[in-house]
Amino acid sequence: MPFSLLRYPGGKFYALRNIVPEIQKINHEEYREPFFGGGAVFFNKDRSSYNWINDKYSELIFFLKFIKNKDKLDLLIEKINSEKTPTKERHSEVREFMPSNDLERSFKFFYLNRTSFSGKMVNPSWGYRPVRSVHPSEWSKKLIYASYLLKGVKITNEDFAEVIRSSTSKEVLMYLDPPYFKANQKGHYIEHFNYYDHIRLKNELENTNHAFIMSYDDSEEIRELYKEFRIIDFDLTYRIENSNPNENKRKKVGEILVTNITKKQLSLFKKDEKKFVLEKIRSPIRYPGSKFGAIKKISANVNLKDHTEYWEPFFGGGGAIFCKTPSKKKYN
C-alpha cells in the first residue's frame, strides 16, 4: 500500500498511479522536488542516488529536518505515544498551544496535520475520523519509516527558483506540484501563489536544462502557459473544502501533468530497456578531444530528434556519427 506521512491539501496520494509510472520511466541520477508539500511522490517512488526536497513552508521543513535526526525522532515518538484517541477538545488545545522548544514545535505541527481536515494548516479545523483516520498509536510507524527515507536527503527552505536553477553534472529529474492556479490560495496554502508566481515558474521551467514532470489543475490559463510542452490528462478524486462529509463528498476533478519529456524520450528511457547497440561502436580514428567517452549522452539526445539529414560541421574523429542511428542522408 502507498505510504503517506502527512495529510496535505491537494496532496498527490490518490494520483500516485498516474504520476509515479511516468517518473519511473526516466533515467536520472538526481531527483528534486521544489514544492515538497505532503511528499507523497517522493516517499513512494524508487530512491534516486541523490535527492533534494524543498518547500517554502518553514514549519514543514523544520519538521522534516527534526524527524530526520534519530535522537530527536525518538523524543517525538515518546511524546506521541502518550496521546490517546484525538478529540475535538484536544485538537483545540494543541492548536492554541505555544511551543517553547523544538520538540514541542514539531509535535504541534504533526498533531495538527494528522487531526485537521485535509491537513490544512491555515486556520486548521477538526478533521479526525475515528473510523478511517490513523490512530496515534500508529503514527510512530509512519515517522520511523519517513525518517529512514529522508537519510542522506538534502532538505531546504528556499524559493522554487533556487532548486530549478541549480546546475550539476548529474542527470536531474524534477517533480513539481505548485499551488494550483484556481485554488483558494490563502485558504489552502501557508505559502500561496499569486499570478506573477505562476508566470515566474513557467519562465524558470522554460529555461531549465533539467527534465521535469509537474502536476497542475486543468485550466485554460495553465494550458495556454504550457502549450509548448507535453500535457497529460488525468482525473483525481479528493475533497478539501469542508470537513462535513455529508455536505462535501469527494469529487472527481480534471488535472494535468506538464513535462518537457516527449513521448519518444519516455519510450527510449524505460527501465530495463536495452541501450543503443550503436553506442558500442568505436570510431576508427583516434582524435584529441574526441567524444567517445560522451557518446552515451550525445547519441541518446541526437537520436531523439526526427531528421532526414544529419550534418557535422566539425567531424574530427567522427565519434558521434559512428554511434548514432543512420539517417537517410549524411553530410559531414
Number of C-alpha atoms within 10 A of each C-alpha: 4 12 15 20 19 20 23 24 21 24 22 22 21 15 18 17 12 17 20 17 11 16 21 15 17 20 17 19 15 18 23 24 26 24 23 25 27 20 22 23 26 22 17 16 15 11 13 17 12 15 21 20 25 23 22 19 18 15 16 20 19 17 19 19 18 19 23 21 14 14 10 15 21 15 13 21 19 11 13 18 13 9 13 11 11 18 15 13 10 17 21 14 11 16 18 10 12 11 13 8 8 14 17 16 17 22 19 19 18 23 20 24 22 24 26 25 24 26 27 24 20 13 11 18 21 23 24 24 15 11 7 7 11 14 17 19 14 11 17 17 13 13 22 17 14 19 18 13 15 20 12 12 17 13 19 20 19 17 14 20 14 14 20 22 14 9 12 9 7 13 14 22 22 24 25 23 22 23 24 20 17 12 14 13 15 12 14 22 20 16 13 17 17 12 8 9 14 16 12 14 14 14 13 14 19 13 10 14 14 20 18 23 20 18 21 19 23 20 15 8 12 19 16 9 14 16 11 12 15 15 20 13 12 14 14 19 13 18 17 18 16 14 18 11 10 7 9 12 15 13 12 11 13 14 19 21 23 23 23 20 17 13 11 12 17 16 12 19 17 15 12 7 10 9 12 15 10 16 21 13 13 16 17 10 10 13 13 7 9 17 16 21 10 12 22 18 11 17 20 19 12 15 17 13 10 9 11 10 11 15 12 12 7 8 13 16 19 20 25 23 21 19 22 22 16 14 15 9 10 12 10 11
